[in-house]
Amino acid sequence: MALSLGRNSSPLVTAIGAAVALVAIVGTQVLGWEWGSGQLVPTIIGVVVAVIAVFVMLTRR
């Protein structure tokens, strides 16, 4: 999942994106997380990230 905010992206948004990517990589490779597998933690993380992405998109309009 890639979210490009252009040249105006803040360091905080960049740090959040990097943290999400790291959690996704560790979760899938080490913990065996899969989207839609019925596991609660990956689903909650996905929903939270989606909400944050929508919030950032709306505040930048």
ABEGO torsion letter per residue (X at the ends): XBBBAEAABBAAAAAAAAAAAAAAAAAAAAAGBBBGAGBAAAAAAAAAAAAAAAAAAAAAX
